[in-house]
Amino acid sequence: MGMGIDVRNQMAKRAAEEIQNGMVVNLGIGIPSLVPNHLSEETMVMFHAENGITGMGPSPDIGEEDENLCNAGGFPVTLNSGGSYCDSAISFGMIRRGRVDITILGSLQVSQYGDLANWIVPGKKVPGMGGAMELAQKAKKVIVVMNHCDKHGNPKILPSCTLPLTSGRSVNLIVTELAVFKVTDEGLLLTELFAPYSLENVMDKTGCKFKLAEPVRHIPY
């Protein structure tokens, strides 16, 4: 299933709704890195990265990049006033101590109970687990932003993950280009549908059963 830039931003905008004033937020690479573009100027947030930046600002203008200043994905960023640097040990100390309010991550698969598989496809070269294991366990809220299906059309939301797990029962919210699910103790609860998709579309492309919120919110394109 292809995904245009507007759909990616639609997903990032929905994830940004979860962020409140004063939070410390960690962003994964890919679609999560678009989240800061969808926060109001009044929202005061400290963006944290595993490589030791707390207080990341927006992307720099072309020609204004600092080769020594990048996010965890290696892309150039700026530093907001009051931001700080530390080594990775301190950065991971913040994560493991539970100081991160929200982490927004991509994923390869998520199970109906919130198991996260986002670090390896066996037999393929991938970046590796990175900080996702600690973030998934210790962030106060874990949001996954991902395609509903993989490039072969197979569902990425499943009864149980078939890929190696990053972390068990850790995801709180799933945002795809089709819908938004909350993970509950009883399984998945569909809370929102993105236009123009229908409930039938979501059922066809989801590998497990889910319940419906009352009411289901419809988000226009």
Phi, psi and omega in degrees: 000119181287164181214116179278170183297326181293322179293319177301317179290327176299318179293318179296322179297319179293319178298323181296336179299337182281348186271130180242162180309136173086001182283155167257122190234131176253132182246132172282179180276162181089222183305320179304332181291347177276348186304317182302336180291348186244019175258143177290157180296338181281343183281117181262110185229144172256112178273128187248141177230147183299335182280004169109021176251131169235119184106035178296142174258191181289172177297142180285159173294154178301130182094347181254009183293146172254118185298342180264001186238103181217165177272185185295340177271359179088007181268145183298138175224175173245174178242127177287159174302129183091355177290165184213162177244149171208172177280170185295330179297317177293318180302315178288333173298320177299318180295309186293336179278354179084025183274352179270124182283316182222138165240137180243115190235154165276168179205156174273322178208152170224138178271169181296344179254011175089015172292140184246127174234103184217023185239339182204141163254113185310132178090355180244150177283127179221166180297336182103182189290327181060222181263006188297326182297312179293317181298316182297327181278326194247341176294146183292332177218134182243118180247127175256130176242117186202163170300147179291325179232161177279181186294346177265000181087008179278138179302142176258353174254117195226163173302317173211147183291142176263346177267160179302136184283145167274317184199139179272142173043058185235340184279135179258327185217138177241127176241120174240182178287348181261319194200173175236131178239139165265142176265121179244172178298335181268357183125205187271143176237115177283118184254335186213149174239135173271135172296145005262023190277150181253169176301323179296320176303315182293318180298321181295329189253006179251132187276002181217169178283158177208160177260164181253137173288160176238107356271169170276129179281136176254120183258119182291156180287000000 
